[in-house]
Amino acid sequence: MTERPLEEEIYQQMLAILGIALRAAQLKRLCRVVAGIIQASSLAPAQIAASLAANGTSAAQAESQERQVRRYANDPCVTAECSFHPFARHHLLLGKAKTLLLVLDPTTQADRVVMVMVSIWYRGAALPLAWTLWPGNQPLEGARFWVRIAQLLTAVQCLLPPALRVTVLADRAFGTPAAHLVVIGHMQQKEEEEQHHRVPDDTR
């Protein structure tokens, strides 16, 4: 059997995290893709597949492996909520940070996709925490923009440890009263919930 130390190491780490709602086979495929991303230093399916084949992580041919990577990426059962979010929550708790700098950043990909991401600013790099996206260059259907931002911040709020001082940075597009209401409202809600669940010091 081919040795797959990196994939196995990732798998063991993921098993230790509570809340990952994936079946064993799905989790193993996720770990294989993550190993390929690390080895390839790329998110491109072709590069991931080539890296897996070159490093002996899979006996499949690179072309077949690329199809598997694409199928996995499009699997509706594998979402950030059931895989990445538990991972992020776990490591934020381990970090025991007292303060956190979040970056709220909208971006587009050739006008085809609009994505708004919340990232953690860490040692000069933005580490993605949660995101939302929709088709670009067309009228927005369904929930309106600020509703989507509120939903995104709700997802972020669920990932943050208690008693954490949070600063949110955003560009000029968010310098509006509506943005302030959404962002500040969520931060105040988090503080109120923490105070509600906090046990008084004089309780005996």
C-alpha positions as CSV (number, residue, x, y, z in Angstrom):
1,M,0.0,0.0,0.0
2,T,1.3,3.5,-0.8
3,E,2.4,5.5,2.2
4,R,0.4,8.7,2.6
5,P,1.8,10.3,5.7
6,L,0.5,13.9,5.1
7,E,-3.0,12.8,4.3
8,E,-3.1,10.5,7.4
9,E,-1.8,13.3,9.6
10,I,-4.5,15.7,8.3
11,Y,-7.1,12.9,8.8
12,Q,-6.1,12.3,12.4
13,Q,-6.2,16.0,13.2
14,M,-9.7,16.3,11.7
15,L,-10.9,13.4,13.7
16,A,-10.0,15.2,16.9
17,I,-12.3,18.2,16.0
18,L,-15.9,18.1,17.2
19,G,-18.7,19.2,14.9
20,I,-17.3,18.0,11.5
21,A,-20.5,16.5,10.0
22,L,-19.0,14.3,7.3
23,R,-19.0,10.6,6.8
24,A,-15.7,8.8,7.1
25,A,-15.4,8.4,3.3
26,Q,-16.2,12.1,2.7
27,L,-13.7,13.1,5.4
28,K,-10.9,11.0,3.9
29,R,-11.6,12.5,0.4
30,L,-11.4,16.0,2.0
31,C,-8.1,15.2,3.6
32,R,-6.8,13.9,0.3
33,V,-7.7,17.2,-1.4
34,V,-6.2,19.2,1.4
35,A,-3.0,17.2,1.1
36,G,-3.0,17.9,-2.6
37,I,-3.5,21.7,-2.0
38,I,-0.6,21.8,0.4
39,Q,1.7,19.8,-1.8
40,A,0.8,21.8,-5.0
41,S,0.6,25.2,-3.2
42,S,-2.4,25.8,-5.5
43,L,-6.2,25.6,-5.6
44,A,-6.3,24.6,-9.3
45,P,-7.8,21.1,-9.7
46,A,-5.3,20.2,-12.4
47,Q,-2.3,21.2,-10.1
48,I,-3.8,19.4,-7.1
49,A,-4.3,16.2,-9.1
50,A,-0.8,16.4,-10.6
51,S,0.7,16.9,-7.1
52,L,-1.3,13.9,-5.7
53,A,-0.2,11.7,-8.6
54,A,3.5,12.8,-8.3
55,N,3.7,12.3,-4.6
56,G,2.1,8.9,-4.7
57,T,-0.9,10.0,-2.7
58,S,-3.2,8.3,-5.1
59,A,-2.7,5.4,-7.5
60,A,-5.1,7.0,-10.0
61,Q,-3.9,8.7,-13.1
62,A,-3.6,12.5,-12.9
63,E,-6.5,12.9,-15.4
64,S,-8.8,10.6,-13.4
65,Q,-7.7,12.2,-10.1
66,E,-8.5,15.7,-11.5
67,R,-12.1,14.5,-12.2
68,Q,-12.3,13.2,-8.7
69,V,-11.1,16.5,-7.3
70,R,-13.7,18.4,-9.3
71,R,-16.5,16.1,-8.3
72,Y,-15.5,16.5,-4.7
73,A,-15.4,20.3,-5.0
74,N,-18.9,20.3,-6.4
75,D,-20.3,17.9,-3.8
76,P,-23.3,19.7,-2.2
77,C,-22.9,17.7,1.0
78,V,-19.5,19.1,1.6
79,T,-19.9,22.7,2.8
80,A,-17.9,25.1,4.9
81,E,-20.5,24.8,7.7
82,C,-19.9,21.1,8.1
83,S,-16.1,21.0,7.5
84,F,-14.2,24.2,7.6
85,H,-16.2,26.1,10.2
86,P,-15.7,23.4,13.0
87,F,-11.9,23.5,12.1
88,A,-11.8,27.3,12.4
89,R,-13.7,27.3,15.6
90,H,-11.5,24.7,17.1
91,H,-8.3,26.5,16.3
92,L,-9.6,29.9,17.4
93,L,-10.3,28.3,20.8
94,L,-6.9,26.8,21.0
95,G,-5.3,30.1,20.2
96,K,-6.8,31.8,23.3
97,A,-6.5,35.2,21.7
98,K,-7.8,38.2,23.7
99,T,-8.3,40.4,20.6
100,L,-9.0,39.7,16.9
101,L,-8.7,41.9,13.8
102,L,-11.3,40.9,11.2
103,V,-11.2,42.2,7.6
104,L,-14.6,42.5,5.7
105,D,-13.7,42.5,2.0
106,P,-15.8,42.4,-1.2
107,T,-14.2,41.2,-4.4
108,T,-15.2,40.1,-7.9
109,Q,-13.9,37.6,-10.4
110,A,-14.0,39.0,-13.9
111,D,-17.5,40.3,-13.1
112,R,-18.8,36.7,-13.0
113,V,-18.9,36.2,-9.3
114,V,-19.2,38.6,-6.3
115,M,-17.7,37.3,-3.0
116,V,-17.7,39.0,0.4
117,M,-15.2,37.4,2.8
118,V,-14.4,37.9,6.4
119,S,-10.8,37.1,7.2
120,I,-8.6,37.1,10.3
121,W,-5.6,39.5,9.9
122,Y,-2.7,37.4,11.2
123,R,1.0,38.2,10.8
124,G,0.5,40.3,7.7
125,A,-1.9,37.9,5.9
126,A,-5.6,37.6,5.7
127,L,-6.8,34.1,6.7
128,P,-10.3,33.3,5.3
129,L,-12.9,32.6,8.0
130,A,-16.3,32.8,6.3
131,W,-17.6,34.0,3.0
132,T,-20.7,34.5,0.8
133,L,-20.9,34.7,-3.0
134,W,-23.4,35.2,-5.8
135,P,-23.4,35.7,-9.6
136,G,-22.0,39.0,-10.6
137,N,-22.9,41.6,-13.3
138,Q,-26.7,41.0,-12.9
139,P,-29.5,42.1,-10.6
140,L,-29.3,40.6,-7.2
141,E,-32.0,37.9,-6.6
142,G,-33.3,36.7,-3.3
143,A,-31.9,38.3,-0.1
144,R,-30.7,41.9,-0.4
145,F,-27.1,42.9,0.0
146,W,-27.2,43.9,3.6
147,V,-29.2,40.9,4.6
148,R,-26.5,38.7,3.1
149,I,-23.8,40.7,5.0
150,A,-25.8,40.2,8.2
151,Q,-26.1,36.4,7.5
152,L,-22.3,36.3,6.9
153,L,-21.6,38.1,10.2
154,T,-24.0,35.7,12.0
155,A,-21.9,32.8,10.7
156,V,-18.7,34.5,11.9
157,Q,-20.2,35.2,15.2
158,C,-20.8,31.5,15.8
159,L,-17.1,30.8,15.2
160,L,-15.6,33.3,17.7
161,P,-14.7,32.3,21.2
162,P,-16.4,34.2,24.1
163,A,-14.8,37.2,25.8
164,L,-13.0,38.2,22.6
165,R,-12.4,41.8,21.7
166,V,-13.1,42.2,17.9
167,T,-12.2,45.0,15.6
168,V,-13.7,44.9,12.1
169,L,-11.9,46.6,9.2
170,A,-13.6,47.3,5.9
171,D,-13.1,49.5,2.8
172,R,-15.1,52.7,1.9
173,A,-18.0,50.7,0.4
174,F,-18.9,49.8,4.0
175,G,-18.7,53.4,5.3
176,T,-22.5,53.8,5.4
177,P,-25.1,54.0,8.1
178,A,-26.5,50.7,7.0
179,A,-23.1,49.0,7.3
180,H,-22.6,50.4,10.7
181,L,-25.9,49.2,11.9
182,V,-25.3,45.7,10.6
183,V,-21.7,45.3,11.9
184,I,-22.1,47.1,15.2
185,G,-25.4,45.4,15.8
186,H,-23.8,42.0,15.5
187,M,-20.9,42.9,17.8
188,Q,-23.3,44.2,20.4
189,Q,-25.4,41.1,20.2
190,K,-22.4,38.9,20.8
191,E,-21.5,41.0,23.9
192,E,-25.0,40.8,25.2
193,E,-25.2,37.0,24.7
194,E,-21.9,36.5,26.5
195,Q,-23.0,38.7,29.4
196,H,-26.3,36.7,29.6
197,H,-24.4,33.4,29.9
198,R,-21.6,34.7,32.2
199,V,-21.8,33.4,35.8
200,P,-21.4,36.3,38.3
201,D,-18.1,36.2,40.3
202,D,-20.0,36.3,43.6
203,T,-22.0,33.2,42.9
204,R,-21.4,30.5,45.5
